[in-house]
Amino acid sequence: MLQQLELADKVRLKVVSRIAQKRKAELGQFMTPASIARFMAAMFPSSSLHTCRLLDAGAGIGALSCAFLDRWMDGGFDFNSVEVTAYEIDDDLRGHLARHLAGYNRIKTQIIAGDYIKLATKEKLRCRDYTHAILNPPYKKINSKSLHRQVLRQVGIESVNLYSAFLTLVLAEAAPGGQIVAIIPRSFCNGPYYRPFREFILKNAALKHLHLFKSRSKAFKDDQVLQENIIVLLERSAQQGPVTISTSTDNTFNDLAIHEQPFERIVFPDDLELFIHVPTSVEKNMIELSPAICYSLADLGLKISTGPVVDFRLKEYLREKPELGTVPLLYPAHFNSSGTKWPINSMKKPNAIEYNASTQKWLYPNGFYCVVRRFSSKEEKRRIVASVVEPEVFGDVTMLGFENHLNLFHENKHGLPEHLARGLAVFLNSTAVDENFRRFNGHTQVNATDLRLMKYPSRDSLIGLGTWAMQQRELTQERIDSKLGTLIG
């Protein structure tokens, strides 16, 4: 006889094919494959509780609850009874949910129709003593003026995405010692927008287990989700200890690898932003091990900024080609491995911007800068792609415009010494830096904050790297990595 989870998964595949992409985008909900649901249920530690009170917020067709209950029925938990509270907003899915949970005759079930965020905030974050929670919350940005944002603010929660709002509310409703397993996008691990969320989690729970999928496209392949996902196990009001880290390429878990890390390698003690790192091996990264890489940008006298020119806001001043009264406007496309190329006549974006009283505050003096793309494509080998702005390419112009898809290193809004700019680019383009960066950044965006919080070699070491780079006929990845090894080895 098939377990309820297998029955639910057959329904999932039928439902997924019928639901329009527009409807999925509206709700932001993607259904959990059976293999992932089973893995998530297995992440819960054994329990001596007599009664389990399980919360499934955004339950869909019930795959996660079924996986948890199947584990109980198979002897994986010693509960005498289980009470399930499942929220689901979609009328069609709720019918499937009710049928799947009705397949268990030893549980008490409450299915609640409606929006979990609105209903939970109505309770004013009153602890409802859930002993366990399992969830795959919706993934969707919350508009700053939306009703969701308003009701969350009424209970003191600032959240930019539905998934972080769901997990915050679930954690608030859990009993002390309550166990929560959730599959969520990895984007919360870094960046300023999710800092309040990270702070809330780390203040109210212990991180017990993190599971990372190495493939960006496999976890929810049936729903064509390209988000990088992570599964977290949290324990409410628990003392923080070592963290279990596991990885697998995809949701088959055929190459599952597990190791344990001290919490100090997950959240660095001196990191005020509380970035969450996910080391994928026991061995420390070359960057972590090197005493030579210990300087902040402030120590180096440098600053990092996002390109200030937002093209659609300054549209009236943009020009396809340079002309009298304009200065260069630089996009990521103007940089490649061979250097700076400007103008690019075949480019769909403008090459120039008017230099006048309205635009001058957005411009930088012409000079050497190190720039990093804010977005890399999923196909690129490196997440961080750095280039050097070469002022001679632009002739005798005095100012430059940097478009918003670039981050730039500068000295108080002025250019850098050439050797320093080139040394920075060499360092940032190394494999070791990229590997270290991926431990806390799970998406294709590279924020200025991420680069600001990184550690760097000394200014003299960077200048030395730049001097070396200028002596090379060709800068291959192998040469860059080998040279960095001599610096930090």
Secondary structure, DSSP 8 states (H G I E B T S, - for coil): ---HHHHHHHHHHHHHHHS-HHHHHHHT-----HHHHHHHHHHS-----SEEEEEEET-TTSHHHHHHHHHHHTTS---SEEEEEEEE--HHHHHHHHHHHTT-SSEEEEEEES-HHHHHHHTTT----EEEEEE-----B--TTSHHHHHHHHTT---SBHHHHHHHHHHHHEEEEEEEEEEEEGGGGSSSTTHHHHHHHHHHEEEEEEEEES-SSSTTGGGT----EEEEEEEET-----EEEEEESSTT-TT-EEEEE-GGGTS-TT-TT------SSSS--HHHH-TT--B-HHHHT-EEEE--B-GGGGGGGEESS--TTEEEEE-GGGEETTEE----TT-SS-SEEE-STTTGGGEEESSBEEEEESB--TT-S-S--EEEE-GGGGTT--EEEEBTTEEEEEBTTB-B-HHHHHHHHHHHTSHHHHHHHHTT--SSB--HHHHHHS-B--HHHHHHHHHHHHT-S---HHHHHHHHHHHH-
